[in-house]
Amino acid sequence: MRRATRNTGSATTRRAIPLAWSTAAAGLFWALVLAGCSDLQDHPTATVAVLTDPVQTACGACHGLPPGPETGHPQSDECQVCHGAVVDDSLRITTPALHRDGQVQVFSHPEGWINPAAKESFHGESIRKAGWDMAGCRACHGTDYAGGLTGSSCLTCHPATPEGCTVCHGSAAGSAPPEDTHGNTDTQFASVGAHQAHVQGGTVGRAFACRECHVTPTRFGDPAHLDGDGRAEVTFGDLARTGGRTPQYDPATATCSDAHCHAGGRFGTGTAVGWTTVGTGAGSCGTCHGIPPAPETGHPTVPSGVSCAICHATVVDERLAIVSSDLHLNGQTDATCGTCHGLPPALETGHPPMIKNVAWCACHGSVVDAQYRFVDESLHRNGSVDF
């Protein structure tokens, strides 16, 4: 309240006049100008605050920038991060009606923010809709997501980092789906498909790295990783291009074509294979190349009843079971040299005798190396002897 005076003629008397302060004291502007005020909500740190004083009414006169640590307030001067409805990043009050209205206007997440069952209000869905832009998360929770202004750490649920591969897709076992970025697990979704069949490997082939089909990002914000189209582009690596193949992935039909892996290599059928047809035998023996490959592929004619193991014993046995998944689908034809001709061929064939300490195949360096690995398969079994 304030003291008012009244002249009664013979003496001056004083009496108390009660003033009904509004929450923001806005209606008493002139009373405050004339009389000053103290210990009001509007100016809790000012002993005497006069609204016409530009120093005392500037930001920071009533509360610290930020309020001191003893108040429990986070220690950051970026007021707009939490109080964006009231102030901008230049500390200009954008909504006067919300400033000094008796409430602290603080941004808060909706109910269900950390509950995956909440679907639309779950934070993962919100981040996905924002194009995986996590700048807002870092503004409040810190660049390391350890709490920042809020004191609430994202690392409680994401111990390594919220930007880890398995946070958005994959599982604890690895980053390849399922799940995809929408939570799908069915292989009928192209975003799930045959990922596990490729990255886990098995009896038919070894486990393949992500780079065999995709450009692997080095960090979360790589342009090739977050390019805005919500799709993981299929680029194909060296293995799929072996032998001059030109692999293609058709997203409309979810099929791969002319990839060395399924086209059967040099003697293959060139088969296109469905990415979402998991469990239908797309990788079975005979689907990528014939058993044996047809003569038109350039493969030697194999007499009836002769097993693949005769020439490819390091890869397959007589029952056509793969004995080395590392050698199958490795980009080269692994054959057992010496099955078709001796090492070296016998003298009665007309082959010259070998010179001591000279590798048996040293004369044919354009075709095979000292470990009997093909240098150029096209020169082997081409109808001529290449030196």
N, C-alpha and C positions, 0 to 999 in steps of 0.2 A: 504494500500500500504506500501512498505518499501523503505528505502533510500539506494541507491547504490553509490559507489564512483568510479571515473575514474581519473587516473593520466594523465595530459595533458603535462607533462614535466616541466612546470614552476609553476604550481599550482595544487592543488587538488580541483576538483569541485564536487558538489553533485547535483543529479537530481532525481526526483520522477519516479519510475518505476511502472506503474499500474499492479496489479496482478488480474487475473480473477478467484476469488474463486469459486470452485464448491460448490454444496449444502452442501456436507459433508467435503469439503476441503481435500479429500483423496489424490488428485494428488499433493498436495503441502507439502507432509510429510517432505521432507528434508529441504524445505524452512522454515518450522515451527521449525524444529529441530535447525537450525542455527540461526534464527532470533527471534523465539518466536512469539506469537500472543495474541491478547486480544479482548474481546467482540465479539467472533464468536458464531455462533449457537452451534457449538460443545462444547464450553466451556463457556457458558453464565455467570457462577458464578466465573470464574477464572480471575484474573487480568492479569497474565502472565502464560499461560499454555504451558508447553514444553512436547511434547509427549513421550520423553525419560524418563520423571520423573515418576517412578512407583507409587508414592503417588498421583500425580495430575491426573493420568490417571485411577486410580482405581474407581470402582463404588462409587458414592457419591461425587466425586470431582467436577463434573459438575452440578449435581442436588442433592438435598437431597434424603435420603432414609427413608421415602418418601419425595418428595418435600414439603416444608413448607405449613402450612394451608393458609398462605396469598396468595399462588398461586391458591387456589381453588381445590387443589388435595386432594382426599380422604386420610385420615391418616392411612395407612397400609403399612407395609414393605413386604407384600407378593406380590411382583411385578408380579410374574408369573400368578396370578389369572386373571389380566386384560391384561397383556402383554406377554402371554404365547407363542406367535409366535416369541418373541425376546429373552426372558430370562427364565431360569428354576428356580426351587425353591431354588437352591444354589447360585443364582444371577450370574450364568454363562451365557454369551451371546451365545445363540445357533444359531442365524442367524445374523452374522455380517452385511450382506447386508441390513437388515432392521433396524439396529441400526444406528442412525445419518444419516437417509436418507431424512430428511426434513419433516417426518410425524410421528405422534404419533400413533404407532400400538396398537390399543385397541380392545379387543374382543367386539363384539356387536351382538345382536340378529337379526335374519332376519325380513324382513317386514312381518307383519301379526302375530307377536309373541303373541300379546294379543287380537287377533281377532278370535273368535271361527269359524267364517265363512271361515277363511283361511285354515282350515283343516290341511294339512300336515305341514305347518309352524307354526301352533298354538302351544303354549308352552305345552298345555296339551297332545297333540299327541307326542311331543318330549319326555316328561317325561315318557309317557306310553312305548314308544319304548326303553327307557333306563331302563326298568324294575322297574319304580317308584323310581329309585335312585335319591334323591334330594340333594345329597351332593354338587353338583355343584351350585345349587340354594343358598344353605346356605353359600357357600364360598364367593359369591358376595353380597348377600342380608342380610347376618348375620344369626346366629343360631336361632334368633327369627323372621327372615324374615322381620324385621322392616326397612330395608334399607341397613345396612352394608356399604360396600365400595362404593356402587353405589348411596346411598341416595334415591333410589327408593324402596318404601315399597310394599311388596306383600300383606300387610294387607289392602291396599286400596280396593282391590277386594275380599279378603278373610279375613274379619275382625277378626275372631277367630284365624285361622291358615290355611295355605295351606295344612296342613296334616289332616284336619278334614274329617270325614267319608263322608259327603255329597258333598265334593269337587269333588271326583272321581266317586261316584255312589249315586243314590237316588236323593232327591230333598229337598227343604226347609222343606217339611213335615216330612222327616225322611231319614235314610241312606239306606233303602231297595229300590232296583230298582222298577220302572224306575226312572232315566236312568241307564243303565249299564255303565261299564268303557269305552265302545266304543260309547256311546251316543244313544244306541238302546232303544226304548220304547215299541216295539211290544211284546206282551206276547208269541208269537211264538218262540222268542229267549229264550233258557234255562236260560240265565243270567238274564232274566226279569221274565218270567213265572208267577207263582201264588204268587209272593212275597207279593203283596199288599193284596191279599185275606187272607193271614196268619197274617201279622203284623197289619192290621187294625182291624181284627176281624169282627164280625157281629152277626146275629141272631143265627147262627148254633154253633159258638164257640167264645171264647174270643180271644183277640189279643195275638199272640205268640211272645216271645222275640227271637232275633237272635240266642241265645245260644241253642234253641231247635233243631236247625239244623246245626249250625256252631260253631267252636271254636271262641269265640269273642276276638279279639285282645285288649290288654291293651294299646298299643301304635302303631303308624304308622309302625315302623320298625320291629315289631314282626316277627320272622321267619315263623310262621304259616300264617301270613298275606301276606307277600311278599316273596313267596318261588320260584318265577321264572316261574311257569307253567301257570300263568294267569287265574287260576280257583279257585273258592271258594269251598273248599272241604266240602262235606256234611258228618257230623259226627254223627248227631242225639243225642238228650239229653235224660233225664230221662223219659219224657212223652211218647216219641215214643217207648221206651223200656218197658213200663209198662206191667206187666203180663208175663214177660219172652219173649216178642217179640224180634225178631232180624231184625230190619229195614234195608233195603238196598235201595240205590239210584243207578240206572243204567244210567250213563251219555249218553250212546249210544242211549237209547230209551227215556230218560228223564222221567223215571217212578219211583215212590216210591212203595215199597212192604213190607208187614208184619210190617208196622208201626202201633202202637196202634191207632193213630189218625184216619186212614182210614181203618184199618183192622177190626174195629168194636169192639175192646176190647175183653173181655172174650167170648162174644156171637157173635162175628163178623164173617164175611164171608172171611176175609183175602184178600180182594180185593186189587189189585195193581191199582194205580191211576196215570194218566199222569200229569206231572208238567206243561206242556204247554197247556193243554186242558181247559183253563179258560173259564168259562161261559157255560159249557156243562152239568152242573148238577152233577159234580163229588162229591159234598158234600151234595147232597139231601138226605132226610130221606129215608132209605131203601137201599141205595147203599153200606153202610158200614156194616149194619146188617139188617136182615130181620125184617118185621113188622107183627107179632112178630118174634124174632129169631127162627130158626128151632130147633126142639127138640134135634137133634144130637149135637147141640152146648152146651147142658146142661141146656138151659133155660126151665123153666117150660112150660108145654103145656098151651096155652092160648085159652080159648073157643072163638068161632067165635063171633064177635060183641063186645068183651071186649076191652076197650081202654087201651092204654099204660099208660094213666094217672091214672088208678086205682092203680098201684104200683109206678109210677114215676111222681107223681103230682108236685114235686118240680122242675122237669126238663121240662116236656111237658104237654100240655093241651089235651083235648079230640079231638081237630082238628089236632093234631100232630104238633102244632106250639111250638117251643122251647120257654119256658118262662124264662129260666135262662141259658144264654150262658156260665156263669162261672161254672155251674155244669155239662154242657154237654162237653165232651172231657176233663174232669179233671183227668182222670186216675183211676176213681173208679165208681162203679155202685151205683147210688143214688136211693134207693127204699124207699117207705114209709112203715116202719115197722108197723105191726098191721093189714095190709090189709088181709093177709092170715091166721093169727092167732091173738088172742087177746094179749094184753099187760097188764097183763099176760094172758095166755090162761085160759078160764073159767074152774071152778072146775069140771064141768060135763065132760070135756075132759080127766079127770084123772090127770091133772097138779096139783101139790101140792099148797096149799095156800101160799101166799107170807108173809114173815116175815116183820114186821114193820121196816121202815127206812133202809131196804136192797133194793138195786137197783133191779128192776124187772128181769134183765138178768144177775145178778151177778154170777149165776151158770154156765153160758155159756161164760165165759171170753175168751175161746179159739176161739170163733166165733165172738162175738160182745162186744163193750165196753159200758160204762155207758151212753154214748150219742147215743147208738144204731147205731154206725158206725161199719162196718164189720172189724174185725181184720184179718180174713182169710175167704175170700169168698168161697174157695173150700170146707169148712166145712159146709157151709150153703146149705141146700137142697141137701145134699149128701146121703139121705136115712137113716140117723141115727141121734140120738140126742147126740150132743157133749157137754160134761161138762167141 
